[in-house]
Structures are given as structure tokens and as C-alpha cells.
């Protein structure tokens, strides 16, 4: 990951154009007000003495090449843009949006490794059908798991799914009477509908399908289609896997059409809940450490309360707080 932009330096790079509008100074001179984003941050930007009609057509959500200088304004880095143009070549989305600390290759490899642990032939056949769905697989490894709350990043859906599976497997290790194969399959499939619930535009956004149906309903329909492609898939097993998708939010008031009524569904629900909440806490801790402040408490919106992160404020001046580096994978979690 590139370092964030610093004060009073020239820069050149590819950004996501998140917003653009025309305005005027008090003296009546035109300027463009922009918001530019990359994988590190969002930046307020200004292009002085410029009108919209003087630029080639630019749209919100475009990848753009930008040159300029950085300035410090009200204690925040702001960009003074000298030139901007739409990027005509392909751009890796990980350069423009917050992204998982794990590469796509790492996520794919671990997903395949989880599938290889399934010994049940019917569930193994089902997962083979899933793997052959190229459109789904490509979207699965580049989709966010949420717009803002948790794992809101390119690759976030796959990272969250693997985290859920890792936690659920640990529970199966502690309680051998649980059916490990359906726990693994259910964990890997529980959020499949999110590939259609979210899209990547000028930000992570909810699709019309997501607004009208939601990922649980979408995922149920996807699973039904895949099951229909497995010859003689057991009807009872199909019901149980479908139930895991329908019940993984745990409670009716949280969007689940059903509450978990088989032990393996309960395991997937709590693993899903725990992995999501821990990511919220990790993000809050990393943000607090990045700001270099002693943390008496940070409000975590998704959890509705303040959390204390011992040790964040203990670093000497000039030292980073421990466990807060965005690139420090040893502190991100041990998915694989």
C-alpha cells in the first residue's frame, strides 16, 4: 500500500472521482469542487479558475488521472488539482477502493482449501457446481460484505466468509458431535446473495435487487439453482443448507425469515455475528491508532456503544501504536 499524501508535495496518480460540482469564489471566479478517492483515503480537492465546460466529459464514478499539489487546510490534507482526465485503460479496483489485506489469489486459494475439507460427496458436488459458476466466483472475490458496517472493501465478502468458516470450524473442533461438513458448506454459502446486493460505483452501493429483495432472499434463489444442477441431491440435506442461509441473521427482527433450528445453523449464525463485530472493532482500533491519540474510548456505530482499546495510547512520540497498521497482517487475523 502506498503511503498517504503528505502536506506540500507534488502528486500524480489515479483516483476515483466520487463527486464533482462547479462553484464560485467570493470574487466570482469559477472553480471545481471535487472529492477524489483511492485505496488509502478520500480527499477534498479544488481546481481553481476552471469551469465544467472546459473539461472533457467526466462522470461521478470515473477513474481519473490527476496531477497537482497537496495543501493543509483546516488540519486536513486537501488537493490542488492542476490537471485531470479520465483514465482510458483498465484500473485495478484495489487501487481505487478500500481493499482486503489479503490478495484475490490468497482468498481464492483458501476458499478452495476449505472446500477440499468437505468429505460428504453431495455437499462436495454442490460446491463443485458453485466453483464452476464463473460469473459468481469473479464477483464473490471482488465484492464488499457491506456498504460501511463491516468488511466494506474489495474482497471483503470473501474475507468475511472465510473468517466465518474459520470460526465455525473451531467450534466444530471443540464439539465433535456437530456435523463439520454442513458447517463448512453453510459458512461458505451463507452470504452468497451479497454479490447481487452490492455494487461498486462511486462508492459501495446497494443495488435495486438488494433494496427490494435483500441478500438472504437472493442467496436462497441462487442456492436452489445450484442444487438443481446436482443429480439426486438429498432433499433433506437441501432443506438444511437452505435453512442456514435463511437463518444466519439469527432473529426475525434482524432480517432472518427463520431463526436457527438446527445446531449447525446456530454455529454459522454466531460465527457470522462474531466475525462481523470483530471487524468493526478492528477498524475502530486501527482508526484510533492512525490518529495517534490516546484512546479512552471509541464509539463503534455498528455496535451502538463505546469500546476501550488498551495499549493504543502507550506508544512514545513518533512511534506507531501497536496493532493498528493497515498493512500489518499479523494483526488482521489468522484466516490462513
C-alpha positions as CSV (number, residue, x, y, z in Angstrom):
1,X,0.0,0.0,0.0
2,X,1.3,3.5,-0.9
3,X,1.7,6.0,1.9
4,X,-0.9,8.6,2.3
5,X,-0.4,12.0,0.8
6,X,1.6,14.5,2.9
7,X,1.5,18.3,3.1
8,X,3.2,20.4,0.5
9,X,4.1,17.8,-2.1
10,X,3.5,17.2,-5.7
11,X,1.5,14.2,-6.6
12,X,0.3,12.3,-9.7
13,X,-1.9,9.3,-9.6
14,X,-5.2,7.5,-10.5
15,X,-8.2,8.3,-8.3
16,X,-11.9,7.6,-8.2
17,X,-14.0,10.6,-9.0
18,X,-16.5,10.5,-6.2
19,X,-18.1,13.9,-6.7
20,X,-17.7,16.9,-8.9
21,X,-19.5,20.2,-9.0
22,X,-18.9,23.8,-10.1
23,X,-18.8,26.7,-7.7
24,X,-17.5,30.3,-7.4
25,X,-15.3,32.2,-5.1
26,X,-16.4,35.3,-3.3
27,X,-14.8,37.2,-6.1
28,X,-16.9,35.4,-8.6
29,X,-14.2,33.3,-10.1
30,X,-15.2,29.7,-11.1
31,X,-13.7,26.6,-9.6
32,X,-14.4,22.9,-9.4
33,X,-15.1,21.2,-6.1
34,X,-14.2,17.5,-6.2
35,X,-13.9,14.5,-4.0
36,X,-11.2,12.1,-5.1
37,X,-10.7,8.7,-3.5
38,X,-8.1,5.9,-3.6
39,X,-7.4,2.9,-1.5
40,X,-5.9,5.0,1.3
41,X,-8.4,7.8,1.8
42,X,-10.9,10.3,0.3
43,X,-9.6,13.8,-0.4
44,X,-11.4,17.1,-0.9
45,X,-9.9,18.7,-4.0
46,X,-10.2,22.1,-5.8
47,X,-9.4,23.0,-9.4
48,X,-9.2,26.8,-9.4
49,X,-10.2,29.0,-12.4
50,X,-12.0,26.1,-14.1
51,X,-15.5,25.6,-15.4
52,X,-17.2,22.3,-16.1
53,X,-17.5,23.1,-19.8
54,X,-13.7,23.5,-20.1
55,X,-13.1,19.8,-19.2
56,X,-13.7,16.7,-21.2
57,X,-16.8,14.8,-20.0
58,X,-16.2,13.4,-16.6
59,X,-18.8,11.4,-14.6
60,X,-19.0,10.5,-11.0
61,X,-17.5,7.0,-10.6
62,X,-14.9,7.5,-13.3
63,X,-11.3,6.5,-12.7
64,X,-9.2,9.7,-13.4
65,X,-5.6,10.7,-13.8
66,X,-4.8,13.6,-11.6
67,X,-1.8,15.9,-11.1
68,X,-1.4,18.6,-8.6
69,X,-0.1,19.6,-5.2
70,X,-1.2,19.0,-1.6
71,X,-2.1,21.7,0.9
72,X,-3.1,21.7,4.5
73,X,-6.5,23.3,5.1
74,X,-8.2,23.2,8.5
75,X,-5.9,20.5,9.6
76,X,-6.8,18.2,6.7
77,X,-4.9,17.4,3.5
78,X,-6.6,19.0,0.5
79,X,-5.6,18.6,-3.1
80,X,-5.0,21.5,-5.5
81,X,-5.6,19.9,-8.9
82,X,-3.6,21.2,-11.9
83,X,-4.9,18.6,-14.5
84,X,-7.5,15.8,-14.5
85,X,-8.5,13.4,-17.3
86,X,-10.5,10.2,-17.5
87,X,-8.3,7.1,-17.3
88,X,-8.8,5.2,-20.6
89,X,-7.1,1.9,-19.6
90,X,-8.1,-0.7,-17.1
91,X,-7.5,0.0,-13.5
92,X,-7.3,-2.5,-10.6
93,X,-10.2,-1.7,-8.3
94,X,-7.9,-2.3,-5.4
95,X,-6.1,1.0,-6.3
96,X,-9.3,3.0,-6.0
97,X,-11.3,1.5,-3.2
98,X,-10.5,0.2,0.4
99,X,-9.4,-3.4,-0.1
100,X,-8.9,-6.6,1.9
101,X,-5.4,-7.0,3.2
102,X,-5.5,-10.4,1.5
103,X,-4.9,-10.7,-2.2
104,X,-7.5,-12.2,-4.5
105,X,-5.2,-15.2,-5.1
106,X,-4.9,-15.8,-1.3
107,X,-8.7,-15.6,-0.9
108,X,-9.3,-18.0,-3.8
109,X,-6.7,-20.4,-2.6
110,X,-8.2,-20.5,1.0
111,X,-11.7,-20.8,-0.4
112,X,-10.6,-23.9,-2.4
113,X,-8.8,-25.3,0.7
114,X,-12.0,-25.0,2.7
115,X,-14.0,-26.9,0.1
116,X,-11.4,-29.6,0.0
117,X,-12.1,-30.3,3.6
118,X,-15.7,-31.4,2.8
119,X,-15.9,-35.2,2.8
120,X,-19.6,-35.5,2.1
121,X,-20.0,-36.4,-1.6
122,X,-23.3,-34.5,-2.1
123,X,-22.0,-31.3,-0.5
124,X,-18.8,-31.7,-2.4
125,X,-20.7,-31.9,-5.6
126,X,-22.7,-28.8,-4.7
127,X,-19.6,-26.8,-4.1
128,X,-18.1,-28.0,-7.4
129,X,-21.2,-26.5,-9.1
130,X,-20.6,-23.3,-7.3
131,X,-17.0,-23.2,-8.3
132,X,-18.0,-23.7,-12.0
133,X,-20.2,-20.6,-11.9
134,X,-17.5,-18.2,-13.2
135,X,-19.6,-15.0,-13.0
136,X,-20.4,-15.7,-9.4
137,X,-16.9,-16.6,-8.4
138,X,-15.4,-13.5,-10.0
139,X,-17.9,-11.2,-8.2
140,X,-17.6,-13.1,-4.9
141,X,-13.9,-12.3,-4.7
142,X,-14.2,-8.6,-5.6
143,X,-17.4,-7.7,-3.7
144,X,-17.7,-5.9,-0.3
145,X,-19.5,-7.6,2.5
146,X,-21.3,-4.3,3.4
147,X,-21.5,-0.7,2.4
148,X,-20.0,0.7,5.6
149,X,-20.5,-1.6,8.6
150,X,-18.0,-4.4,8.3
151,X,-15.6,-5.7,5.6
152,X,-16.6,-2.8,3.4
153,X,-13.8,-3.4,1.0
154,X,-12.9,-5.0,-2.3
155,X,-12.6,-8.7,-1.4
156,X,-14.4,-8.0,1.9
157,X,-17.1,-10.6,1.2
158,X,-14.7,-13.4,0.6
159,X,-12.6,-12.3,3.7
160,X,-15.7,-12.3,5.9
161,X,-16.9,-15.6,4.5
162,X,-13.6,-17.3,5.2
163,X,-13.5,-15.7,8.7
164,X,-16.9,-17.1,9.5
165,X,-15.8,-20.5,8.2
166,X,-12.6,-20.4,10.3
167,X,-14.6,-19.6,13.5
168,X,-17.2,-22.2,12.8
169,X,-14.6,-24.9,12.2
170,X,-13.1,-24.1,15.6
171,X,-16.5,-24.6,17.2
172,X,-16.7,-28.0,15.3
173,X,-13.3,-28.9,16.7
174,X,-14.5,-28.2,20.2
175,X,-17.8,-30.0,19.7
176,X,-17.1,-33.1,17.6
177,X,-20.7,-34.2,17.6
178,X,-21.5,-31.3,15.2
179,X,-21.6,-32.1,11.5
180,X,-18.5,-30.4,10.2
181,X,-19.2,-30.7,6.5
182,X,-22.5,-28.9,6.6
183,X,-20.9,-26.2,8.9
184,X,-18.2,-25.6,6.3
185,X,-20.6,-25.6,3.3
186,X,-23.1,-23.4,5.2
187,X,-20.4,-20.9,6.2
188,X,-19.1,-20.6,2.6
189,X,-22.6,-20.2,1.2
190,X,-24.3,-18.0,3.9
191,X,-23.7,-14.6,2.2
192,X,-23.7,-15.6,-1.5
193,X,-26.6,-13.2,-2.2
194,X,-24.4,-10.2,-1.5
195,X,-22.8,-10.5,-4.9
196,X,-26.1,-9.1,-6.2
197,X,-27.0,-7.0,-3.2
198,X,-24.0,-4.7,-3.5
199,X,-22.2,-3.0,-6.4
200,X,-19.1,-0.9,-6.8
201,X,-19.7,2.5,-8.3
202,X,-18.5,5.9,-6.9
203,X,-18.7,4.0,-3.6
204,X,-20.0,0.7,-2.3
205,X,-23.8,0.9,-3.0
206,X,-26.9,-1.2,-2.6
207,X,-28.4,-2.4,-5.9
208,X,-32.1,-2.4,-6.7
209,X,-32.1,-6.1,-6.1
210,X,-30.6,-5.6,-2.7
211,X,-33.1,-2.9,-1.8
212,X,-36.2,-4.9,-2.9
213,X,-35.1,-8.5,-2.1
214,X,-32.0,-8.5,0.2
215,X,-29.1,-10.9,0.2
216,X,-30.9,-13.7,2.1
217,X,-33.7,-14.0,-0.5
218,X,-31.3,-13.6,-3.4
219,X,-28.9,-16.2,-1.9
220,X,-31.8,-18.7,-1.3
221,X,-32.7,-18.5,-5.0
222,X,-29.1,-18.9,-6.1
223,X,-28.7,-22.0,-3.9
224,X,-31.9,-23.5,-5.3
225,X,-30.5,-23.2,-8.8
226,X,-27.2,-24.8,-7.9
227,X,-28.8,-27.6,-6.0
228,X,-31.0,-28.4,-9.1
229,X,-27.8,-29.0,-11.1
230,X,-26.6,-31.7,-8.7
231,X,-28.1,-35.1,-9.7
232,X,-30.1,-36.7,-6.9
233,X,-29.1,-34.2,-4.2
234,X,-30.8,-35.4,-1.0
235,X,-34.0,-33.4,-0.3
236,X,-33.3,-33.3,3.5
237,X,-29.8,-32.0,3.1
238,X,-31.0,-29.4,0.7
239,X,-33.5,-28.1,3.3
240,X,-30.8,-27.9,5.9
241,X,-28.4,-25.9,3.7
242,X,-31.2,-23.6,2.7
243,X,-32.1,-23.2,6.3
244,X,-28.6,-22.0,7.1
245,X,-28.9,-19.2,4.6
246,X,-32.4,-18.3,5.7
247,X,-31.5,-18.2,9.5
248,X,-27.9,-16.8,9.6
249,X,-29.0,-13.4,10.9
250,X,-30.3,-15.3,13.9
251,X,-33.5,-13.4,14.7
252,X,-36.6,-12.4,12.8
253,X,-36.1,-8.8,13.7
254,X,-32.6,-8.8,12.2
255,X,-33.9,-10.0,8.8
256,X,-33.9,-13.7,9.1
257,X,-37.1,-15.4,7.7
258,X,-36.3,-18.2,10.2
259,X,-34.4,-18.4,13.5
260,X,-31.8,-21.2,13.6
261,X,-33.4,-24.6,14.5
262,X,-30.6,-27.0,13.8
263,X,-27.3,-26.8,15.7
264,X,-25.1,-26.2,12.7
265,X,-27.2,-23.2,11.7
266,X,-26.8,-21.8,15.2
267,X,-23.0,-22.2,14.8
268,X,-22.9,-20.4,11.4
269,X,-25.1,-17.6,12.8
270,X,-22.9,-16.9,15.8
271,X,-19.7,-17.2,13.7
272,X,-21.2,-14.7,11.2
273,X,-22.1,-12.3,14.0
274,X,-18.8,-12.5,15.8
275,X,-16.7,-12.1,12.6
276,X,-18.6,-9.0,11.6
277,X,-18.4,-7.4,15.0
278,X,-14.7,-8.1,15.4
279,X,-14.0,-6.4,12.1
280,X,-15.9,-3.3,13.3
281,X,-13.7,-3.3,16.4
282,X,-10.5,-3.8,14.4
283,X,-11.4,-0.9,12.1
284,X,-12.2,1.3,15.1
285,X,-8.9,0.4,16.8
286,X,-6.9,1.0,13.6
287,X,-8.6,4.4,13.1
288,X,-7.8,5.4,16.6
289,X,-4.2,4.4,16.3
290,X,-3.8,6.1,13.0
291,X,-5.0,9.3,14.6
292,X,-2.2,9.0,17.2
293,X,-4.5,9.7,20.1
294,X,-4.7,8.1,23.5
295,X,-7.9,6.1,23.3
296,X,-10.2,6.4,26.3
297,X,-13.0,5.1,24.2
298,X,-14.1,5.0,20.6
299,X,-17.8,4.9,19.6
300,X,-18.5,1.9,17.3
301,X,-21.6,2.8,15.3
302,X,-22.4,-0.7,14.3
303,X,-22.4,-1.9,17.9
304,X,-24.0,1.2,19.3
305,X,-21.6,1.8,22.2
306,X,-18.1,2.9,23.1
307,X,-15.2,0.4,23.3
308,X,-11.8,0.8,25.0
309,X,-8.7,-0.5,23.3
310,X,-5.9,-0.9,25.9
311,X,-2.5,-0.1,24.7
312,X,-3.3,2.2,21.8
313,X,-2.2,5.3,23.6
314,X,1.0,3.8,25.0
315,X,3.4,4.5,22.1
316,X,6.1,7.1,22.5
317,X,6.0,10.2,20.3
318,X,6.9,9.2,16.8
319,X,6.1,5.5,17.3
320,X,3.0,3.9,15.8
321,X,0.5,2.4,18.2
322,X,0.8,-1.3,18.2
323,X,-1.7,-3.4,16.3
324,X,-3.1,-0.6,14.2
325,X,-1.1,-0.7,10.9
326,X,-3.3,-1.3,7.9
327,X,-0.6,-3.4,6.3
328,X,0.3,-5.4,9.5
329,X,-1.3,-8.7,8.5
330,X,-0.2,-10.3,11.8
331,X,-2.7,-8.1,13.5
332,X,-5.5,-8.6,10.9
333,X,-6.5,-12.1,11.9
334,X,-5.3,-15.6,11.0
335,X,-7.7,-16.7,8.3
336,X,-5.0,-18.9,6.7
